[in-house]
Amino acid sequence: MDLSKKSVENVEYMIEKIKDKLNVLNMGAIKPSHFDEEMYEELRDIYELIMKKDNFSINEMQAIVEELGSLKKA
């Protein structure tokens, strides 16, 4: 997967991988359709951070969810 290119498919891929890694229970809370390509770089930064770590504290999880929320389309 070439994440250097902005695309809907890459957004979908990253969101699904983020959800898997964070074990998101409410799958409807985070959907690829909530994000657009304007925030692609920020989303990719979050994706890369999440993929590097094995465990997350409660505070880290909360911060990630808040950051993802700030990237959602209005």
PDB file as gemmi writes it, atoms N, CA and C in Angstrom:
CRYST1    1.000    1.000    1.000  90.00  90.00  90.00 P 1                      
ATOM      1  N   MET A   1       0.860  -1.177   0.000  1.00  0.00           N  
ATOM      2  CA  MET A   1       0.000   0.000   0.000  1.00  0.00           C  
ATOM      3  C   MET A   1       0.903   1.235   0.000  1.00  0.00           C  
ATOM      4  N   ASP A   2       0.735   2.098  -0.981  1.00  0.00           N  
ATOM      5  CA  ASP A   2       1.524   3.330  -1.082  1.00  0.00           C  
ATOM      6  C   ASP A   2       0.737   4.469  -0.440  1.00  0.00           C  
ATOM      7  N   LEU A   3       1.042   4.747   0.811  1.00  0.00           N  
ATOM      8  CA  LEU A   3       0.301   5.771   1.545  1.00  0.00           C  
ATOM      9  C   LEU A   3       0.807   7.179   1.261  1.00  0.00           C  
ATOM     10  N   SER A   4       1.803   7.302   0.384  1.00  0.00           N  
ATOM     11  CA  SER A   4       2.293   8.636   0.038  1.00  0.00           C  
ATOM     12  C   SER A   4       1.324   9.354  -0.897  1.00  0.00           C  
ATOM     13  N   LYS A   5       0.396   8.621  -1.491  1.00  0.00           N  
ATOM     14  CA  LYS A   5      -0.586   9.200  -2.414  1.00  0.00           C  
ATOM     15  C   LYS A   5      -1.924   9.393  -1.718  1.00  0.00           C  
ATOM     16  N   LYS A   6      -2.466  10.587  -1.850  1.00  0.00           N  
ATOM     17  CA  LYS A   6      -3.790  10.869  -1.278  1.00  0.00           C  
ATOM     18  C   LYS A   6      -4.844  10.172  -2.121  1.00  0.00           C  
ATOM     19  N   SER A   7      -5.643   9.346  -1.459  1.00  0.00           N  
ATOM     20  CA  SER A   7      -6.743   8.691  -2.162  1.00  0.00           C  
ATOM     21  C   SER A   7      -7.780   8.227  -1.154  1.00  0.00           C  
ATOM     22  N   VAL A   8      -8.975   8.052  -1.641  1.00  0.00           N  
ATOM     23  CA  VAL A   8     -10.060   7.542  -0.796  1.00  0.00           C  
ATOM     24  C   VAL A   8      -9.713   6.146  -0.297  1.00  0.00           C  
ATOM     25  N   GLU A   9      -9.112   5.336  -1.167  1.00  0.00           N  
ATOM     26  CA  GLU A   9      -8.749   3.977  -0.782  1.00  0.00           C  
ATOM     27  C   GLU A   9      -7.729   3.980   0.354  1.00  0.00           C  
ATOM     28  N   ASN A  10      -6.769   4.891   0.304  1.00  0.00           N  
ATOM     29  CA  ASN A  10      -5.769   4.963   1.360  1.00  0.00           C  
ATOM     30  C   ASN A  10      -6.382   5.438   2.679  1.00  0.00           C  
ATOM     31  N   VAL A  11      -7.323   6.373   2.603  1.00  0.00           N  
ATOM     32  CA  VAL A  11      -8.018   6.826   3.815  1.00  0.00           C  
ATOM     33  C   VAL A  11      -8.764   5.641   4.425  1.00  0.00           C  
ATOM     34  N   GLU A  12      -9.474   4.894   3.592  1.00  0.00           N  
ATOM     35  CA  GLU A  12     -10.211   3.725   4.078  1.00  0.00           C  
ATOM     36  C   GLU A  12      -9.265   2.711   4.712  1.00  0.00           C  
ATOM     37  N   TYR A  13      -8.146   2.459   4.060  1.00  0.00           N  
ATOM     38  CA  TYR A  13      -7.170   1.498   4.573  1.00  0.00           C  
ATOM     39  C   TYR A  13      -6.657   1.934   5.944  1.00  0.00           C  
ATOM     40  N   MET A  14      -6.244   3.191   6.061  1.00  0.00           N  
ATOM     41  CA  MET A  14      -5.682   3.675   7.327  1.00  0.00           C  
ATOM     42  C   MET A  14      -6.705   3.637   8.445  1.00  0.00           C  
ATOM     43  N   ILE A  15      -7.940   4.044   8.162  1.00  0.00           N  
ATOM     44  CA  ILE A  15      -8.984   4.042   9.190  1.00  0.00           C  
ATOM     45  C   ILE A  15      -9.252   2.613   9.658  1.00  0.00           C  
ATOM     46  N   GLU A  16      -9.328   1.677   8.734  1.00  0.00           N  
ATOM     47  CA  GLU A  16      -9.583   0.287   9.119  1.00  0.00           C  
ATOM     48  C   GLU A  16      -8.430  -0.265   9.959  1.00  0.00           C  
ATOM     49  N   LYS A  17      -7.205   0.047   9.599  1.00  0.00           N  
ATOM     50  CA  LYS A  17      -6.050  -0.418  10.367  1.00  0.00           C  
ATOM     51  C   LYS A  17      -6.010   0.233  11.750  1.00  0.00           C  
ATOM     52  N   ILE A  18      -6.355   1.509  11.831  1.00  0.00           N  
ATOM     53  CA  ILE A  18      -6.419   2.203  13.123  1.00  0.00           C  
ATOM     54  C   ILE A  18      -7.463   1.541  14.014  1.00  0.00           C  
ATOM     55  N   LYS A  19      -8.634   1.277  13.452  1.00  0.00           N  
ATOM     56  CA  LYS A  19      -9.699   0.637  14.223  1.00  0.00           C  
ATOM     57  C   LYS A  19      -9.268  -0.739  14.722  1.00  0.00           C  
ATOM     58  N   ASP A  20      -8.607  -1.499  13.868  1.00  0.00           N  
ATOM     59  CA  ASP A  20      -8.131  -2.827  14.260  1.00  0.00           C  
ATOM     60  C   ASP A  20      -7.105  -2.733  15.385  1.00  0.00           C  
ATOM     61  N   LYS A  21      -6.152  -1.852  15.221  1.00  0.00           N  
ATOM     62  CA  LYS A  21      -5.058  -1.733  16.196  1.00  0.00           C  
ATOM     63  C   LYS A  21      -5.559  -1.242  17.547  1.00  0.00           C  
ATOM     64  N   LEU A  22      -6.511  -0.325  17.526  1.00  0.00           N  
ATOM     65  CA  LEU A  22      -7.027   0.229  18.776  1.00  0.00           C  
ATOM     66  C   LEU A  22      -8.172  -0.587  19.355  1.00  0.00           C  
ATOM     67  N   ASN A  23      -8.579  -1.642  18.647  1.00  0.00           N  
ATOM     68  CA  ASN A  23      -9.704  -2.475  19.086  1.00  0.00           C  
ATOM     69  C   ASN A  23     -10.946  -1.634  19.345  1.00  0.00           C  
ATOM     70  N   VAL A  24     -11.297  -0.812  18.382  1.00  0.00           N  
ATOM     71  CA  VAL A  24     -12.470   0.055  18.513  1.00  0.00           C  
ATOM     72  C   VAL A  24     -13.722  -0.810  18.575  1.00  0.00           C  
ATOM     73  N   LEU A  25     -14.470  -0.665  19.656  1.00  0.00           N  
ATOM     74  CA  LEU A  25     -15.670  -1.470  19.840  1.00  0.00           C  
ATOM     75  C   LEU A  25     -16.851  -0.914  19.060  1.00  0.00           C  
ATOM     76  N   ASN A  26     -16.995   0.386  19.034  1.00  0.00           N  
ATOM     77  CA  ASN A  26     -18.086   1.017  18.305  1.00  0.00           C  
ATOM     78  C   ASN A  26     -17.600   1.345  16.897  1.00  0.00           C  
ATOM     79  N   MET A  27     -17.691   0.367  16.003  1.00  0.00           N  
ATOM     80  CA  MET A  27     -17.160   0.518  14.656  1.00  0.00           C  
ATOM     81  C   MET A  27     -17.820   1.660  13.880  1.00  0.00           C  
ATOM     82  N   GLY A  28     -19.053   1.981  14.219  1.00  0.00           N  
ATOM     83  CA  GLY A  28     -19.741   3.059  13.533  1.00  0.00           C  
ATOM     84  C   GLY A  28     -19.236   4.436  13.920  1.00  0.00           C  
ATOM     85  N   ALA A  29     -18.477   4.512  14.996  1.00  0.00           N  
ATOM     86  CA  ALA A  29     -17.983   5.801  15.473  1.00  0.00           C  
ATOM     87  C   ALA A  29     -16.894   6.357  14.579  1.00  0.00           C  
ATOM     88  N   ILE A  30     -16.146   5.487  13.940  1.00  0.00           N  
ATOM     89  CA  ILE A  30     -15.073   5.909  13.054  1.00  0.00           C  
ATOM     90  C   ILE A  30     -15.298   5.274  11.690  1.00  0.00           C  
ATOM     91  N   LYS A  31     -15.630   6.085  10.722  1.00  0.00           N  
ATOM     92  CA  LYS A  31     -15.873   5.599   9.375  1.00  0.00           C  
ATOM     93  C   LYS A  31     -14.973   6.356   8.404  1.00  0.00           C  
ATOM     94  N   PRO A  32     -14.480   5.682   7.384  1.00  0.00           N  
ATOM     95  CA  PRO A  32     -13.664   6.372   6.389  1.00  0.00           C  
ATOM     96  C   PRO A  32     -14.380   7.556   5.749  1.00  0.00           C  
ATOM     97  N   SER A  33     -15.692   7.478   5.640  1.00  0.00           N  
ATOM     98  CA  SER A  33     -16.451   8.572   5.014  1.00  0.00           C  
ATOM     99  C   SER A  33     -16.448   9.838   5.856  1.00  0.00           C  
ATOM    100  N   HIS A  34     -16.020   9.747   7.116  1.00  0.00           N  
ATOM    101  CA  HIS A  34     -15.951  10.916   7.991  1.00  0.00           C  
ATOM    102  C   HIS A  34     -14.744  11.797   7.677  1.00  0.00           C  
ATOM    103  N   PHE A  35     -13.844  11.304   6.843  1.00  0.00           N  
ATOM    104  CA  PHE A  35     -12.594  12.001   6.584  1.00  0.00           C  
ATOM    105  C   PHE A  35     -12.472  12.320   5.102  1.00  0.00           C  
ATOM    106  N   ASP A  36     -11.812  13.433   4.811  1.00  0.00           N  
ATOM    107  CA  ASP A  36     -11.568  13.752   3.414  1.00  0.00           C  
ATOM    108  C   ASP A  36     -10.071  13.937   3.188  1.00  0.00           C  
ATOM    109  N   GLU A  37      -9.704  14.138   1.946  1.00  0.00           N  
ATOM    110  CA  GLU A  37      -8.296  14.208   1.594  1.00  0.00           C  
ATOM    111  C   GLU A  37      -7.609  15.476   2.098  1.00  0.00           C  
ATOM    112  N   GLU A  38      -8.349  16.482   2.513  1.00  0.00           N  
ATOM    113  CA  GLU A  38      -7.735  17.700   3.034  1.00  0.00           C  
ATOM    114  C   GLU A  38      -6.929  17.408   4.297  1.00  0.00           C  
ATOM    115  N   MET A  39      -7.361  16.447   5.063  1.00  0.00           N  
ATOM    116  CA  MET A  39      -6.702  16.101   6.313  1.00  0.00           C  
ATOM    117  C   MET A  39      -5.837  14.848   6.168  1.00  0.00           C  
ATOM    118  N   TYR A  40      -5.486  14.511   4.944  1.00  0.00           N  
ATOM    119  CA  TYR A  40      -4.772  13.264   4.670  1.00  0.00           C  
ATOM    120  C   TYR A  40      -3.452  13.167   5.425  1.00  0.00           C  
ATOM    121  N   GLU A  41      -2.650  14.212   5.368  1.00  0.00           N  
ATOM    122  CA  GLU A  41      -1.333  14.173   6.014  1.00  0.00           C  
ATOM    123  C   GLU A  41      -1.457  13.980   7.516  1.00  0.00           C  
ATOM    124  N   GLU A  42      -2.409  14.658   8.133  1.00  0.00           N  
ATOM    125  CA  GLU A  42      -2.616  14.522   9.569  1.00  0.00           C  
ATOM    126  C   GLU A  42      -3.072  13.106   9.922  1.00  0.00           C  
ATOM    127  N   LEU A  43      -3.971  12.565   9.108  1.00  0.00           N  
ATOM    128  CA  LEU A  43      -4.446  11.204   9.327  1.00  0.00           C  
ATOM    129  C   LEU A  43      -3.298  10.211   9.177  1.00  0.00           C  
ATOM    130  N   ARG A  44      -2.461  10.418   8.185  1.00  0.00           N  
ATOM    131  CA  ARG A  44      -1.318   9.528   7.977  1.00  0.00           C  
ATOM    132  C   ARG A  44      -0.339   9.602   9.156  1.00  0.00           C  
ATOM    133  N   ASP A  45      -0.143  10.786   9.696  1.00  0.00           N  
ATOM    134  CA  ASP A  45       0.727  10.931  10.873  1.00  0.00           C  
ATOM    135  C   ASP A  45       0.181  10.119  12.048  1.00  0.00           C  
ATOM    136  N   ILE A  46      -1.115  10.208  12.277  1.00  0.00           N  
ATOM    137  CA  ILE A  46      -1.742   9.448  13.369  1.00  0.00           C  
ATOM    138  C   ILE A  46      -1.612   7.949  13.094  1.00  0.00           C  
ATOM    139  N   TYR A  47      -1.885   7.552  11.868  1.00  0.00           N  
ATOM    140  CA  TYR A  47      -1.771   6.149  11.471  1.00  0.00           C  
ATOM    141  C   TYR A  47      -0.366   5.627  11.763  1.00  0.00           C  
ATOM    142  N   GLU A  48       0.654   6.369  11.337  1.00  0.00           N  
ATOM    143  CA  GLU A  48       2.036   5.926  11.524  1.00  0.00           C  
ATOM    144  C   GLU A  48       2.391   5.822  13.000  1.00  0.00           C  
ATOM    145  N   LEU A  49       1.937   6.761  13.801  1.00  0.00           N  
ATOM    146  CA  LEU A  49       2.181   6.716  15.241  1.00  0.00           C  
ATOM    147  C   LEU A  49       1.556   5.469  15.853  1.00  0.00           C  
ATOM    148  N   ILE A  50       0.315   5.203  15.500  1.00  0.00           N  
ATOM    149  CA  ILE A  50      -0.411   4.055  16.053  1.00  0.00           C  
ATOM    150  C   ILE A  50       0.236   2.741  15.640  1.00  0.00           C  
ATOM    151  N   MET A  51       0.682   2.645  14.401  1.00  0.00           N  
ATOM    152  CA  MET A  51       1.274   1.399  13.919  1.00  0.00           C  
ATOM    153  C   MET A  51       2.626   1.105  14.582  1.00  0.00           C  
ATOM    154  N   LYS A  52       3.301   2.120  15.080  1.00  0.00           N  
ATOM    155  CA  LYS A  52       4.613   1.932  15.718  1.00  0.00           C  
ATOM    156  C   LYS A  52       4.508   1.384  17.138  1.00  0.00           C  
ATOM    157  N   LYS A  53       3.373   1.607  17.792  1.00  0.00           N  
ATOM    158  CA  LYS A  53       3.230   1.236  19.200  1.00  0.00           C  
ATOM    159  C   LYS A  53       2.467  -0.075  19.357  1.00  0.00           C  
ATOM    160  N   ASP A  54       2.793  -0.780  20.423  1.00  0.00           N  
ATOM    161  CA  ASP A  54       2.091  -2.022  20.728  1.00  0.00           C  
ATOM    162  C   ASP A  54       0.960  -1.818  21.726  1.00  0.00           C  
ATOM    163  N   ASN A  55       1.162  -0.901  22.671  1.00  0.00           N  
ATOM    164  CA  ASN A  55       0.179  -0.664  23.724  1.00  0.00           C  
ATOM    165  C   ASN A  55      -0.103   0.825  23.852  1.00  0.00           C  
ATOM    166  N   PHE A  56      -1.301   1.127  24.339  1.00  0.00           N  
ATOM    167  CA  PHE A  56      -1.703   2.514  24.520  1.00  0.00           C  
ATOM    168  C   PHE A  56      -2.317   2.682  25.903  1.00  0.00           C  
ATOM    169  N   SER A  57      -1.937   3.758  26.567  1.00  0.00           N  
ATOM    170  CA  SER A  57      -2.552   4.059  27.853  1.00  0.00           C  
ATOM    171  C   SER A  57      -3.948   4.625  27.598  1.00  0.00           C  
ATOM    172  N   ILE A  58      -4.737   4.709  28.640  1.00  0.00           N  
ATOM    173  CA  ILE A  58      -6.076   5.287  28.511  1.00  0.00           C  
ATOM    174  C   ILE A  58      -5.976   6.731  28.034  1.00  0.00           C  
ATOM    175  N   ASN A  59      -5.015   7.470  28.565  1.00  0.00           N  
ATOM    176  CA  ASN A  59      -4.836   8.868  28.154  1.00  0.00           C  
ATOM    177  C   ASN A  59      -4.441   8.974  26.686  1.00  0.00           C  
ATOM    178  N   GLU A  60      -3.577   8.057  26.229  1.00  0.00           N  
ATOM    179  CA  GLU A  60      -3.188   8.062  24.817  1.00  0.00           C  
ATOM    180  C   GLU A  60      -4.384   7.746  23.925  1.00  0.00           C  
ATOM    181  N   MET A  61      -5.167   6.766  24.330  1.00  0.00           N  
ATOM    182  CA  MET A  61      -6.361   6.406  23.552  1.00  0.00           C  
ATOM    183  C   MET A  61      -7.311   7.588  23.450  1.00  0.00           C  
ATOM    184  N   GLN A  62      -7.522   8.265  24.562  1.00  0.00           N  
ATOM    185  CA  GLN A  62      -8.415   9.418  24.570  1.00  0.00           C  
ATOM    186  C   GLN A  62      -7.880  10.511  23.653  1.00  0.00           C  
ATOM    187  N   ALA A  63      -6.584  10.765  23.710  1.00  0.00           N  
ATOM    188  CA  ALA A  63      -5.977  11.792  22.863  1.00  0.00           C  
ATOM    189  C   ALA A  63      -6.099  11.430  21.381  1.00  0.00           C  
ATOM    190  N   ILE A  64      -5.909  10.165  21.052  1.00  0.00           N  
ATOM    191  CA  ILE A  64      -6.032   9.720  19.661  1.00  0.00           C  
ATOM    192  C   ILE A  64      -7.455   9.901  19.162  1.00  0.00           C  
ATOM    193  N   VAL A  65      -8.412   9.475  19.967  1.00  0.00           N  
ATOM    194  CA  VAL A  65      -9.823   9.611  19.583  1.00  0.00           C  
ATOM    195  C   VAL A  65     -10.193  11.085  19.407  1.00  0.00           C  
ATOM    196  N   GLU A  66      -9.722  11.934  20.303  1.00  0.00           N  
ATOM    197  CA  GLU A  66      -9.998  13.363  20.181  1.00  0.00           C  
ATOM    198  C   GLU A  66      -9.365  13.934  18.914  1.00  0.00           C  
ATOM    199  N   GLU A  67      -8.148  13.527  18.621  1.00  0.00           N  
ATOM    200  CA  GLU A  67      -7.474  14.005  17.417  1.00  0.00           C  
ATOM    201  C   GLU A  67      -8.198  13.538  16.161  1.00  0.00           C  
ATOM    202  N   LEU A  68      -8.610  12.298  16.144  1.00  0.00           N  
ATOM    203  CA  LEU A  68      -9.377  11.795  14.989  1.00  0.00           C  
ATOM    204  C   LEU A  68     -10.687  12.572  14.859  1.00  0.00           C  
ATOM    205  N   GLY A  69     -11.314  12.875  15.982  1.00  0.00           N  
ATOM    206  CA  GLY A  69     -12.551  13.656  15.961  1.00  0.00           C  
ATOM    207  C   GLY A  69     -12.334  15.044  15.375  1.00  0.00           C  
ATOM    208  N   SER A  70     -11.183  15.632  15.654  1.00  0.00           N  
ATOM    209  CA  SER A  70     -10.912  16.975  15.126  1.00  0.00           C  
ATOM    210  C   SER A  70     -10.647  16.952  13.624  1.00  0.00           C  
ATOM    211  N   LEU A  71     -10.321  15.791  13.081  1.00  0.00           N  
ATOM    212  CA  LEU A  71     -10.047  15.669  11.640  1.00  0.00           C  
ATOM    213  C   LEU A  71     -11.302  15.365  10.819  1.00  0.00           C  
ATOM    214  N   LYS A  72     -12.377  15.021  11.512  1.00  0.00           N  
ATOM    215  CA  LYS A  72     -13.610  14.682  10.792  1.00  0.00           C  
ATOM    216  C   LYS A  72     -14.145  15.870  10.004  1.00  0.00           C  
ATOM    217  N   LYS A  73     -14.815  15.536   8.906  1.00  0.00           N  
ATOM    218  CA  LYS A  73     -15.489  16.569   8.115  1.00  0.00           C  
ATOM    219  C   LYS A  73     -16.532  17.247   8.967  1.00  0.00           C  
ATOM    220  N   ALA A  74     -16.720  18.508   8.692  1.00  0.00           N  
ATOM    221  CA  ALA A  74     -17.732  19.275   9.444  1.00  0.00           C  
ATOM    222  C   ALA A  74     -19.126  18.921   8.986  1.00  0.00           C  
TER     223      ALA A  74                                                      
END                                                                             
